[in-house]
Amino acid sequence: MIKYFISKVCHSIVRGSEYYKNSLKGKSAQISPTAKLSPATVFQNPSNKRENIRVGDRCTIMDAELVLFGHGGCIVVGNDCFIGSGTRIWSGKKITIGNNVLISHNVNIHDNNSHPVNSTERQSDYEYFYRNGRLRDKNTYDLKDAEVIICDNAWLGFNSTVSKGVRIGKGAIVGAYSYVTKNVPDYAIVVGNPARIIKYTD
């Protein structure tokens, strides 16, 4: 039974590009034909502009969410990247992920506050969602959007969070469960909440 399960998982990874071809993802994103996506990968692009979500060559995305907000957003994933299951990448402005980036499972990357700070506006936002089953197409609230950049060869550990306006440097490592609120220098290793530098790689 275990051998069967493992074979099914490996088979789903290998056939990832076929899942993409047989889905609606191509209508909401520009995805390289060499990218591999598992069946539960989600793309939400209310702009209907495919170029606003781009996935490069030889990427693997496992049951993650790449979501744009109604008021804007752009997600660009470079080449040879891995994005693990349960990871959520939500953009209202722009999130750029470089080449050879490893993003583990259950990582959160957000370039905005996601909800209004004002409690009355938050309630109004939820009431709209309850009535319509979706977020507003045009968001009139200031969500304090600020671009996120994750440079080449970075590694984000499982259950870590990257907040708005942050740059993760080249070759940097974000430890598991870390919360990154400030820029991370090239080749730095950061851990904790809030994340702090503990050492550098070479």
N, C-alpha and C positions, 0 to 999 in steps of 0.2 A: 504493500500500500504506500509506504514511504517512497519507494523507488518510483512508483507511478506518479505521485505528487510532484517529486523533484523533476521528473521528465516533462510533466505538463508545464511547470514554471519555466524551465529552460526553453521549451518549445515556444512558449508565448513570447519570450524575449527575442528569440531568433526571428520569429515571424512578425516582429513589430511593425515593419514597413507595410506589411499586408493589411494590418488593422487600420493603418492610416488611409490606405487606398480605398478601403471599404466603409469609410465613415464620412461624416459631414465636416470633419476638421479642416479639410482643404478649402472650405468655403469661408473660414474665419481666420486662417493663418497661412503664412508662407512657410512651408516645411520642406526641407531638403528631402529628396527621394531616398537618401541614404540614412535618414534618421529612423530610429526605432521607437515606437510609442506603444505602450500597453493599452488594452481596451478601455480602461477606466480613466485614462488621461482626459482632462477637461480643458477646453478653450472657450472663454467667453469674451466676445468682441462686439459690443454694441455699436461700434463705429462702422462695422461691416467693411472696413478697409483692411484687407489681408496683410498689407505691409506693416500694420501696427503690431502684429505678433509675428516674429520671424525666428525660425529654428534652423541652425546651421547643419553642416555635414557631419555624419557619423555620431550624432547625439543619441542618447538613450533617455527616454522620459518614462518613469514608472508610476502610473496612477497619481500624477500631480495635477495641480490646477494653475493655469495661467489665465488671469482674469484682468480685464480692463474695466475701469469705471465709466459711467455714462458721460461724465464731463471731459474725458480724455484718457490718455494713457498710451504707453508703448512698451513692449517687452522685446528685447533683442537677445537671442542666445547664440553664442559663437559656435565654433566647430569643436567636435570631440568632447562634448560636455555630458555629464550624467546628472540627472535630477531624480531623486528618490521618491518613493511612495509617500503620500500624505503631505508633500511639500506644497505650500501655497505661495504663489508669486502674484501679487495684486498691485496694479499700477493705475495711478491717476495722472502721472506725468511721464516718467520714463525710467525703466530699469534696464541696464545694460550688463550683460554677462559675457565675459571674454571667452577666450579659447581654453580648452583643457581644464575647465572648472568642474570640480566635484561637489555636488550639493546632496547631502545625505537625506534620510527620510525625516518627515515632520518638521522641516525647516520653514520658517515664515520670513518672507521678504516683502515689505510694504513701503511704498514711497509716499504715503500720506497717512492721515489719522483714521481713515476709514469711516468715521462718523463725525458729525458736528460736535463741537465742544459744548455748545449751548443745549441745555436739557430739553427745552421746548422744541428746538429744531430737530433734536434726535427723535423725540416722540413723533413729530410730524413725518419724519423720514420712515420710521417703522410703520406708521399707519398707512402710508402710501404702499409700502411693501406688502402689508397684510391684505390690502384691497386688490392689488394688482399682481401679486405673486412674483414681483421682480423689483429691482432697484430703479430709481428714476433714470430716464434716458438723459436728461440734462440736470446736473446737480447745481443748484443755486448757492450751496454753502461752500465756504472756504475750508477745505480739508488740509490746508497747510502742505500742499504737495512739494516735494523736494527730491530731485533725481538721485537714484542709487546706482553706483557703479561697482561691479565686482570684476577685478582685473584677472588677466590670464593666470592659470595655474593655481588659483586659490582653492581652498578646501573648506567647506562649511559643514561642521559636525552635526549629528542628529539632534533635533529639538532646539536648535539655535534660532535666534531671531535677529534680523537686520532691519533697523528702523530707517525712516526717511532721511535723505540727505547724506547718507554714509557712503564712503568709498573704502572698499576692501582692497588692499594693495596686492601687487603681483606676488604670487607664491605664498601669500599669507594663509594662516590656518586659524579658523574660529572653532574653539573647542565645543564639545557637546554641551547643551543646555545654556550656552552663553547668550547674553543679550547685548548686541552691539549698538551703541548710541553715538559713537564718535568714529572718525576715520581710523583705519588700521593701516600702519605703514607697510611697505613692501617687506615680505618675508618675516613679518612678525607673527608670533603665536599668541592669541588672546583667549582668556577664559574668564568666566564669572558673570555676575549680574550686579552692576554693569561690567562689561568686558574690560579687562586690563591686560597689558602686555606682560608676559612672563619670561619670554626669551625670543630669540630670532633663529630662523633656519638659515642655511647658507645658500 
